């Protein structure tokens, strides 16, 4: 009794073929009332069904591996782009946000500006900044925390 390997099937494939013993083959399927039917078939018909299943499987694999599945309209291409284009509105909003941030940073004291720059832009640790500034770790931490609070307050208004 030859057992076919489990095969992936197309969703519309309603049947299952089996070799029951040396000379007996069957096709099992469900009708529209969900009733299961078994039809016994000859070896020639079994071989034909088997060949059709292999062709279906080959086409499914070809579709999965080599064919573009999405429609290629400008809208869908832009959605899939790695570097997405910004709209004019987004560019303007970004410029305004940068200007507001610059203004808020300029309202900080020179010590706070310097410590923020070292911490966020130069990727220095609080201990490294404290060593350079000749102060304690806590003083740098409090200064950065206070400057962030002031930035938030200035950006909200």
ABEGO torsion letter per residue (X at the ends): XBBBBBBBBBAABABBBBBABAABBBBBBBBAAGBBBBBBBBAAAAAAAAAAAAAAAAAAAAAAAABBABBBBAAAAAAABABBBBBAAAAAAAAAAAAAAAAAAAABBAAAAAAAAAAAAAGBBAAAAAAAAGBBAAAAAAAAAAAAAAAAAAAAX
